[in-house]
Amino acid sequence: MIVPETQIRTAVQDDDAALAELDRTTWSTLHAVLPAPTPGEPFFDERHGPGDYLVAVRGGAVVGYVRVVPPAPIASMAHVRQIQGLAVAESARGKGVARALLRAAMDRAREQGAVRITLRVLAHNAPARALYASEGFVVEGVLPGEMFLDGKYVDDVLMGRSLLG
């Protein structure tokens, strides 16, 4: 359940430092496939700007984000959006922030004309998989041993759902 003081909004350039810090403090091989972000590294880059992110704000502080973008820049996939990252600060976990971000991402995708939304999640990330399943995402494929993290091969799970109805 979302706490009333949590607001979801589109990120702005001024969120860069807060999002970079959130990304560093929440980094874990439970969900991350890239190396840990380095201190001082900007969050936004030439491929993903503030408009690609929704942020959760509580008490004036950014406590979470979700990136929702087209999966590829081709016309035949214009009807699809993909979640490519979701993080919530430890202090805000268990308060419905991740669910609110996920629902806002689906709303944003619908507003952009998408009829389908997808994501990829590591198989060992049971809490995220449970959240996605509870919001109607289903497993549409598994790439066995696709990632090598912490000395182990980890399956990459593809999930998706319709945004119609």
C-alpha positions as a printed Julia matrix, in Angstrom:
165×3 Matrix{Float64}:
  0.0     0.0     0.0
  1.38    3.38   -0.97
  1.78    5.96    1.76
 -0.05    9.19    0.89
  3.12   11.3     1.1
  4.75    9.41   -1.77
  4.52   11.17   -5.11
  5.49    9.84   -8.52
  6.66   12.31  -11.14
  8.83   12.5   -14.24
 12.49   12.98  -13.4
 14.16   16.33  -14.06
 17.83   17.11  -14.68
 18.17   18.37  -11.09
 17.46   14.79   -9.9
 20.76   13.57  -11.38
 22.83   13.62   -8.18
 20.08   12.07   -6.04
 19.45    9.33   -8.6
 23.16    8.62   -8.97
 23.45    8.24   -5.2
 20.34    6.03   -5.08
 21.77    3.89   -7.86
 25.05    3.47   -5.95
 23.42    2.65   -2.61
 20.92    0.15   -4.03
 23.36   -1.61   -6.38
 23.41   -5.38   -5.87
 24.01   -8.49   -7.94
 20.48   -9.48   -6.94
 19.3    -7.21   -9.75
 22.25   -5.49  -11.42
 24.1    -6.93  -14.41
 26.46   -3.98  -14.89
 29.36   -3.12  -12.57
 28.59   -0.92   -9.58
 28.33    2.78  -10.46
 31.34    4.86   -9.51
 31.0     7.87   -7.19
 30.72   11.11   -9.12
 29.42    9.39  -12.25
 26.31   11.12  -13.63
 23.06    9.16  -13.63
 21.65   10.49  -16.9
 23.56    9.84  -20.12
 23.24   10.51  -23.84
 20.92    7.51  -24.27
 18.67    7.94  -21.25
 17.61   11.37  -20.09
 15.24   12.56  -17.36
 12.15   11.99  -19.54
 12.83    8.24  -19.53
 12.44    8.01  -15.76
  9.69    8.28  -13.21
 10.82    9.03   -9.67
  9.2     8.43   -6.3
  9.54   11.31   -3.86
  8.88   11.17   -0.11
  9.47   14.07    2.22
 11.16   15.99   -0.57
 13.71   13.22   -1.22
 13.96   10.94   -4.24
 13.51    7.4    -2.9
 12.98    5.38   -6.07
 12.96    5.33   -9.83
 11.79    3.3   -12.8
 13.01    3.65  -16.38
 10.4     2.89  -19.03
 11.47    3.19  -22.67
 10.86    1.62  -26.07
 12.79   -1.68  -26.21
 14.33   -0.73  -29.57
 14.14    2.32  -31.87
 12.2     0.57  -34.63
  8.68    1.22  -35.89
  7.58   -2.41  -35.58
  8.07   -2.18  -31.78
  6.48    1.24  -31.26
  3.56   -0.39  -29.44
  5.84   -1.84  -26.71
  7.53   -0.24  -23.7
 10.15   -1.92  -21.56
 11.05   -1.42  -17.93
 14.83   -1.17  -17.82
 15.51   -0.57  -14.18
 13.6    -0.1   -10.95
 15.18    0.79   -7.61
 13.87    1.83   -4.19
 15.92    3.19   -1.31
 16.23    0.86    1.67
 14.44    3.45    3.86
 11.38    3.37    1.58
 11.06   -0.39    1.09
  7.9    -2.11    2.26
  5.85    1.05    1.79
  4.42    0.34   -1.66
  6.9     2.53   -3.53
  8.01   -0.15   -6.02
  4.39   -1.08   -6.77
  3.49    2.59   -7.26
  6.43    3.06   -9.62
  5.48   -0.06  -11.57
  1.86    1.06  -11.92
  2.97    4.56  -12.93
  5.26    3.02  -15.56
  2.31    1.09  -17.01
  0.2     4.26  -17.02
  3.01    6.18  -18.75
  3.34    3.41  -21.35
 -0.4     3.55  -22.05
 -0.24    7.36  -22.37
  2.48    6.88  -24.98
  0.24    4.53  -26.96
  1.81    1.25  -25.86
 -0.37   -1.84  -25.69
  2.29   -4.11  -24.2
  5.03   -3.79  -21.58
  7.99   -6.09  -20.95
 10.94   -6.42  -18.61
 13.87   -8.66  -17.8
 14.58   -9.84  -14.26
 17.25  -12.11  -12.86
 15.84  -15.48  -11.82
 17.24  -15.24   -8.3
 15.44  -11.94   -7.64
 12.38  -13.52   -6.02
 10.97  -10.31   -4.48
 10.94   -8.5    -7.85
  9.5   -11.5    -9.67
  6.71  -11.75   -7.09
  5.91   -8.04   -7.44
  5.78   -8.27  -11.23
  3.6   -11.38  -11.14
  1.2    -9.7    -8.7
  0.78   -6.89  -11.24
 -0.1    -9.25  -14.09
  3.31   -9.9   -15.64
  3.9   -13.46  -16.79
  7.07  -15.31  -17.65
  7.39  -15.33  -21.42
 10.83  -16.83  -21.66
 13.97  -17.8   -19.8
 17.52  -17.43  -21.01
 19.35  -20.1   -18.98
 22.72  -19.04  -17.58
 22.61  -15.76  -19.51
 24.46  -13.81  -16.8
 27.58  -14.65  -14.8
 27.38  -12.89  -11.42
 29.29  -13.54   -8.21
 30.85  -16.66   -9.69
 27.51  -18.21  -10.71
 25.48  -18.47  -13.87
 22.09  -16.82  -13.46
 19.02  -17.16  -15.66
 17.56  -14.04  -17.26
 13.76  -14.15  -17.08
 11.67  -12.31  -19.67
  8.29  -11.12  -18.41
  5.53   -9.14  -20.06
  1.88   -8.23  -20.02
 -0.79   -6.57  -22.09
 -1.75   -2.97  -21.29
 -5.19   -3.35  -22.84
 -8.32   -3.71  -20.79
